[in-house]
Amino acid sequence: MSHQIDTQTATGVSPADGPVAVTGASGYIGSWIVHDLMKQGYRVRACVRDTSKSEKVDHLLALNHTVLRGQVELFAADLFERGSYDGPFTDCCAVIHTGATVGYHNEPPQQVYDACFTEVRHVVESVKKAGTVKRFVYTSSFSAAWHHRPEGYVFTEYDWCDDNIERYKGAWSVENVANRRDIAYAMGKASTERMIYETSEEDGSLEAMAVLPVHVLGPLMCPNHDQPQSWQNNIKEMLQGRPFEKARGGRMLWNIVDVRDVAKAHRLCAESPAARNGSRYILGAADRSGELFTFQLQARLKELFPAIQEIGGEEMDDGKPVKKSFDSPRAYCLLARQELGLSTHPVNETLKATGDSYIRLGLL
Ligand SMILES: NC(=O)c1ccc[n+]([C@@H]2O[C@H](COP(=O)([O-])OP(=O)(O)OC[C@H]3O[C@@H](n4cnc5c(N)ncnc54)[C@H](OP(=O)(O)O)[C@@H]3O)[C@@H](O)[C@H]2O)c1
């Protein structure tokens, strides 16, 4: 049975309203979302593609044997399979959609775009079919807000990735998605945001909101979270004394948010009376202390892990960066703190917990 939202009295969900489904639940962020929901006492429907892959699900099932008050149950579902979310979403009060092909395994850009946008219609169809879902929380990305801006520009939730597409010199087009992973990802995330806000507005019975994380770091729950090319994997490589190679010369501004805070923000979106259809929340540093150039991050890791002999990072000469880094992206999780009441981990705690988890899991 579908319910209409009274915009005067709209409120979020609570554990008493029914289970919450999480797609991509086996992933780095998804797993912490499951953990956070269980801490609050929710029954969680964890959607993964293959429930028999122990390396992806054992850490989730183990949560049922901890002090966490909630429970987790596994469900098999795939974005590319229409109707596969019908079962797990039945009777759910909220759905948190975090599953996506991120491109960690060099998947073709078209596949990234389809998993980030085209196939999300299957998730939305199942949400509507359930008829009980009041909140749909989507893991978008800061990529959906980032666009070419001068150094020092502070991005906010008003920014969209297609704000000045002329800078792409005609390359920003659906036809070009197959050739450019960056366009595929950003366009996919932004298109999904717009689609879910419009669909929810038309539907009238649910509200959709999105979180837009920047560089997510923090503890890994299992070895499978060490995905190649992920930010956490880049930290591991630096702790192994290897250079940071994702950016030219290793020069980048790291805008760091803790994975546990990202998880909590998803739940707060589902619960908060302040979040409304169309609300979007950038999840980056709380303030400038969480924004570090690679050479600063390198120095911080040295302080936090004094036993490690050599820590890699950017190109240095005589203890100084060889070149100046481009001062971007600056962005903060101010709105999430103000509207959702999100509290955040200090960056040193996040960095320490990241490295410690690699050591604990025997990956370093
Ligand atoms: N990490 C970051 O810094 C960051 C920043 C901004 C946004 N994000 C977004 O956050 C979300 C989670 O990212 P993550 O870093 O946690 O990545 P992740 O560890 O790779 O998790 C993504 C999960 O999505 C699932 N998935 C992949 N393809 C799927 C498909 N076809 N159908 C259903 N599920 C599928 C996978 O689970 P199974 O293999 O078990 O199905 C995987 O565990 C993504 O939407 C990503 O775009 C991440």
Ligand as a Chemical Component Dictionary entry (heavy atoms), coordinates in Angstrom:
data_LIG
# 
_chem_comp.id                   LIG 
_chem_comp.type                 NON-POLYMER 
_chem_comp.pdbx_formal_charge   0 
_chem_comp.three_letter_code    LIG 
# 
loop_
_chem_comp_atom.comp_id 
_chem_comp_atom.atom_id 
_chem_comp_atom.alt_atom_id 
_chem_comp_atom.type_symbol 
_chem_comp_atom.charge 
_chem_comp_atom.model_Cartn_x 
_chem_comp_atom.model_Cartn_y 
_chem_comp_atom.model_Cartn_z 
_chem_comp_atom.pdbx_ordinal 
LIG N1  N1  N 0  35.033 5.137  -1.823  1  
LIG C1  C1  C 0  34.936 6.428  -2.153  2  
LIG O1  O1  O 0  35.865 7.230  -1.929  3  
LIG C2  C2  C 0  33.665 6.931  -2.789  4  
LIG C3  C3  C 0  33.538 8.319  -3.044  5  
LIG C4  C4  C 0  32.367 8.788  -3.630  6  
LIG C5  C5  C 0  31.339 7.915  -3.933  7  
LIG N2  N2  N 1  31.486 6.582  -3.689  8  
LIG C6  C6  C 0  30.351 5.698  -4.024  9  
LIG O2  O2  O 0  30.079 4.874  -2.902  10 
LIG C7  C7  C 0  29.529 3.634  -3.331  11 
LIG C8  C8  C 0  30.278 2.494  -2.677  12 
LIG O3  O3  O 0  31.648 2.594  -3.029  13 
LIG P1  P1  P 0  32.757 1.730  -2.296  14 
LIG O4  O4  O 0  33.982 2.553  -2.242  15 
LIG O5  O5  O -1 32.208 1.158  -1.048  16 
LIG O6  O6  O 0  33.004 0.590  -3.394  17 
LIG P2  P2  P 0  32.986 -0.997 -3.264  18 
LIG O7  O7  O 0  33.713 -1.423 -2.050  19 
LIG O8  O8  O 0  33.446 -1.507 -4.578  20 
LIG O9  O9  O 0  31.451 -1.329 -3.085  21 
LIG C9  C9  C 0  30.551 -1.319 -4.147  22 
LIG C10 C10 C 0  29.673 -2.548 -4.059  23 
LIG O10 O10 O 0  28.732 -2.499 -5.138  24 
LIG C11 C11 C 0  28.370 -3.810 -5.450  25 
LIG N3  N3  N 0  28.097 -3.932 -6.886  26 
LIG C12 C12 C 0  28.965 -3.794 -7.916  27 
LIG N4  N4  N 0  28.356 -4.045 -9.070  28 
LIG C13 C13 C 0  27.071 -4.352 -8.787  29 
LIG C14 C14 C 0  25.952 -4.724 -9.551  30 
LIG N5  N5  N 0  26.010 -4.865 -10.868 31 
LIG N6  N6  N 0  24.790 -4.975 -8.906  32 
LIG C15 C15 C 0  24.711 -4.865 -7.551  33 
LIG N7  N7  N 0  25.733 -4.533 -6.771  34 
LIG C16 C16 C 0  26.903 -4.279 -7.380  35 
LIG C17 C17 C 0  29.526 -4.729 -5.029  36 
LIG O11 O11 O 0  29.026 -5.741 -4.170  37 
LIG P3  P3  P 0  28.896 -7.297 -4.618  38 
LIG O12 O12 O 0  30.111 -7.617 -5.447  39 
LIG O13 O13 O 0  28.830 -8.047 -3.353  40 
LIG O14 O14 O 0  27.639 -7.372 -5.369  41 
LIG C18 C18 C 0  30.448 -3.834 -4.225  42 
LIG O15 O15 O 0  30.781 -4.410 -2.973  43 
LIG C19 C19 C 0  29.601 3.639  -4.857  44 
LIG O16 O16 O 0  28.333 4.005  -5.347  45 
LIG C20 C20 C 0  30.623 4.727  -5.153  46 
LIG O17 O17 O 0  30.403 5.312  -6.402  47 
LIG C21 C21 C 0  32.621 6.073  -3.121  48 
# 
loop_
_chem_comp_bond.comp_id 
_chem_comp_bond.atom_id_1 
_chem_comp_bond.atom_id_2 
_chem_comp_bond.value_order 
_chem_comp_bond.pdbx_ordinal 
LIG N1  C1  SING 1  
LIG C1  O1  DOUB 2  
LIG C1  C2  SING 3  
LIG C2  C3  SING 4  
LIG C2  C21 DOUB 5  
LIG C3  C4  DOUB 6  
LIG C4  C5  SING 7  
LIG C5  N2  DOUB 8  
LIG N2  C6  SING 9  
LIG N2  C21 SING 10 
LIG C6  O2  SING 11 
LIG C6  C20 SING 12 
LIG O2  C7  SING 13 
LIG C7  C8  SING 14 
LIG C7  C19 SING 15 
LIG C8  O3  SING 16 
LIG O3  P1  SING 17 
LIG P1  O4  DOUB 18 
LIG P1  O5  SING 19 
LIG P1  O6  SING 20 
LIG O6  P2  SING 21 
LIG P2  O7  DOUB 22 
LIG P2  O8  SING 23 
LIG P2  O9  SING 24 
LIG O9  C9  SING 25 
LIG C9  C10 SING 26 
LIG C10 O10 SING 27 
LIG C10 C18 SING 28 
LIG O10 C11 SING 29 
LIG C11 N3  SING 30 
LIG C11 C17 SING 31 
LIG N3  C12 SING 32 
LIG N3  C16 SING 33 
LIG C12 N4  DOUB 34 
LIG N4  C13 SING 35 
LIG C13 C14 SING 36 
LIG C13 C16 DOUB 37 
LIG C14 N5  SING 38 
LIG C14 N6  DOUB 39 
LIG N6  C15 SING 40 
LIG C15 N7  DOUB 41 
LIG N7  C16 SING 42 
LIG C17 O11 SING 43 
LIG C17 C18 SING 44 
LIG O11 P3  SING 45 
LIG P3  O12 DOUB 46 
LIG P3  O13 SING 47 
LIG P3  O14 SING 48 
LIG C18 O15 SING 49 
LIG C19 O16 SING 50 
LIG C19 C20 SING 51 
LIG C20 O17 SING 52 
# 
